């Protein structure tokens, strides 16, 4: 039986890599196909930098940083005191799946394949979306810790009773 965390990470990887494969197979570099003309296009772009193309051609730095982030996330999840699938853990699984998807591109291609083009925002991919959603959820759990407890945190029952 598959556990939900495995399904989350594998689903992100599968859909990210499958979509990238289809885009590369059907579009030339920098080619764009309008889905909703002027609003949303599928555009093949090779991103050799970070978000918004920053730090262009620093692939080794991104590979090392990504491996470090993946390691820290995996250690955090491994040391979880609970098997409960919390919002905090879901956010980490989303970030983990997205980071792995982009890491695969960087290691094997030397760049990340981006293709989702909303014309008012830099072109991005499914892995980027998972990372962004995961980061937003992670921020939410940190800001509203009382409602979305991180199972890895020790809960001080005395302070909970006093409040």
C-alpha angles and dihedrals in degrees: 000000000000119000118229095244091056090049092051094051096041092047092053091047093047097048093041095050094039092051092047090049092052093047093049091046094051107032135055119230110286091007114138131200117196116230093172103010111242093002110058129011136167104234127174111226131165109219111201093176141047128276112336089009093288119159093021118206096012093123096146090053091051093047092051093044091048093049089050092049092047090049093050092047092047091049091049092050093044091052092050110132092210136056088209114120100234128182087250092057093043089055090053092048090051092050090045093052093047094046091051091049093054092040090058089055094047094048097045101030107022091235141051121255111231124184114152104101120182092171093229094063134045115273113269141169142229093271090054089051092052091049092049095047090046092050092050091049090046090052090048092053092048094049095044099034095153092063100035105038120195103231088213092064119088108240113221100219093192093060090046091053093047092052 
